[in-house]
């Protein structure tokens, strides 16, 4: 099975037809998809100007989408290395009890569903690397906040777990991301619970 780098080379390979290069980009998302596979694909297509169902897209647009994905992946891999080094030091110093950051990192290890979204069509407009950098900074700060760590929105709704939404939690009604519970204040969580249900997004 080809790894991310090998698939990225296929996306950039001018000797392959656009359909093959598109398939390679889709397979890249099986290795790294910060919003989840479908939402990340929709995000990349939107930003690169590709129709999500276009089977023969402009190769230059595919490369632009790949470049954004690679930028975010490089940031995330660097964070994972830093996190692993910190945990080794903490264990050496006798700190064994995992905290909220450790739990979040365990759940997001590998780079998929780092910042899950309410739906494949509702996700932040900013570049993936910017979103990841904001979320990492919010988690490392360790200070609960009232606003969304990604977009600064202050309206949340509690998204229940379901077949369509395997993730559950406080979802930002502005950008659609599900924020980790530990990053929000009790007041923000209580407000989200009061507007529980995905139907709140239709009225947002």
Secondary structure, DSSP 8 states (H G I E B T S, - for coil): ---HHHHHHHHH-TTS-HHHHHHHHHHHTTT-BTT-HHHHHHHHHHHHT--TT-SS--HHHHHHHHHHHHHHHHHHHHHHHHHHHHHHHHHHTT-----HHHHHHHHHTTSBSTT-BSBTTB--SS-HHHHHHHHHHHHHHT--BSS-TTT----EEEE---SS----EEEETTT-BB--GGGB-HHHHHHHHHT-SGGGGTT-
